[in-house]
């Protein structure tokens, strides 16, 4: 009988502590879910500008100076040079991958048909058979 009453006392102490623990956990869970929701929303909002920057710019709708300035400001730009043609043009060699070199090219712009730009290309000097 003594063991039974002792069990009841220990059980009531356990229940008291557990109910406080559950209240603590439920309040922290709601805080955690709120922070997770806000963090996810912030991430989704900040990823949208990156997606907008990855769109192609039509070189034929801008002047040569505007195209060159855009490439210098952003480092690398996807330029549409025709209805079905585009390429990635860069400001300097730092935008190229290992094994690539700068290749000078000309793209059509609003004010001239030959605006000088640069793009990365594989360096075939090292790939001889």
N, C-alpha and C positions, 0 to 999 in steps of 0.2 A: 504494500500500500504506500509505503514511503517513497518507493521508486516512482509510483504513479503520480503522486502529488508533486514530486520534484520535476518530473517530466512536464507537468502542466505549467509550473513556474518558468522553467526554461523555455517552453514553447511560447508563453505569453511575452517573455522578454524578446525572443527571436522575432515574433510577429510585430512587436513595436519597432524594433530596429529595421526589419525588412520593409515595413510600410513607409518609414522615413526614407529608406534607401530608394524605394520605388518612386516616391514623390520627387526626390532629388534627381533620379535618372530621367523621369518624364519631363521635368523642367529643362534639364540639360539637353535632352533629345530635341525638344522644340527649338532651343537656341541653335543647336547644331544644324538642324534642317533649315532654319532661317538663313544661317551663314552659308550653307551649301547652295541654297537657292539664289542668294544674292551673288555669290561667287560665280555660279554658272551663268547668270544673266549678264554679269560684267564681262565674262569671257566671250560670250556670244556677241555682245555689242562691240568689243574691241576687235574681233576677227573680221567684221564687215568691212572696215576701211582697207584692210589688206587684200581682200577679195576685189574691191573696186580698183585698187592700184594694179592688179594683175591683168586688167583688161587691155586690149590692144589700142594703141593710139594710131589714127590714120595720118601718115606723114603728108598725104596730099591735101589735108585740110589745114596745115600749119606752114608757116614760113620756115626757111632753112635755119634762121637764127633761133626760132622757137623750138625746133626739133633738137638742135644741138644743145640748147640751154636745158631742155627737159632731160636729155641723156646725162648731161653733166650734173644736174641736181640729184637725180635718182640713182645714178651709177649704172643702171641697166634698165632698158625699156623694151617692151614688145611693140614693134612698129609694124603696122599694116602698110604695105607698099603697093598694093593692088587689090583687086577683088578677091583673089584666092591666094595671095602671097603675103607672108609676114616672116619676120626674123627677130632675134634678140640682138639689140645693139647696145654697146657698152661704152663707158667713158674712158676706161683704162684697163691695163692688163690685170689689175687686181680682181676684176670681175670674171676673169676666165678661170677655168679649171686647170689642174696640172696636165701638162702635155698639150695645151692649146696656146696659140699665138694670136696676136691682133691682125686682122685682115681689114684693109681699108676698102670701103665700098661707097657707092653713091645711091641715094634714094630720091625718088621724085617728091618735090614739095610744091606748095602753092605758088611760090615765086620763082622757082627754078626746077629744072628737070634733073639736076645733078647736085645734090647736097651731100657733101662728104661726111661719112660716119664710119664707125668701126664696129666690127663684130668678132667674136671668138671663133676660131676654126682649129681643127686638129693640125698639129705640126707633123707633116708626113715625112720630114727629113729623117726621122728616127724609125720609120716603118718600112724600110727598104727590104726587099726579098733577097 
